[in-house]
Amino acid sequence: MISNTCKYAVRAVIYLAVNSKDKEKIGIKKISEELDLPGPFLGKIMQTLAKNKMLNSIKGPHGGFSLAKDPHKISLYDIVEIIDGTDVFNECLIGVKICENNPADEVHCPFYKRSHAVRHQLVKVFREQSIGDFADGINAAGVDLRI
């Protein structure tokens, strides 16, 4: 449903929530190594999040990234909105184009009728699940963040 780019963004933001203390900056090399993600690609993703005021970014040898907001105030939906856009929550889950250009045609799509409530529930879950909740769970369990 969400792109790999968006998944990388979520993982990186969770990593920052778990590992940064007192707005401490963490370098892209460390994040990419810890999460086993490609550094240059992750750097572009992180810059996009920084441009959208989700992260703080400092360039240079002592630079890096930190969260710009309380992790409990960053939802999964916020990250998806920045990286993939909210169309992922509105597009047909199976790619059928019956009602693509005319929402009035939704009544003709049997899948829409059955999936509409699920889609609304999914949006609710993405809006309510915070990065802080993830970080709290990971810290409480004492597990490695290699997600």
Secondary structure, DSSP 4 states (H G I P E B T S, - for coil): ---HHHHHHHHHHHHHHHH--TT--B-HHHHHHHHT--HHHHHHHHHHHHHTTSEEEE-STT-EEEESS-GGG-BHHHHHHHHT-GGGGTS-TT---TTSS-GGGGGG-HHHHHHHHHHHHHHHHHHH-BHHHHHHHHHHHT-----
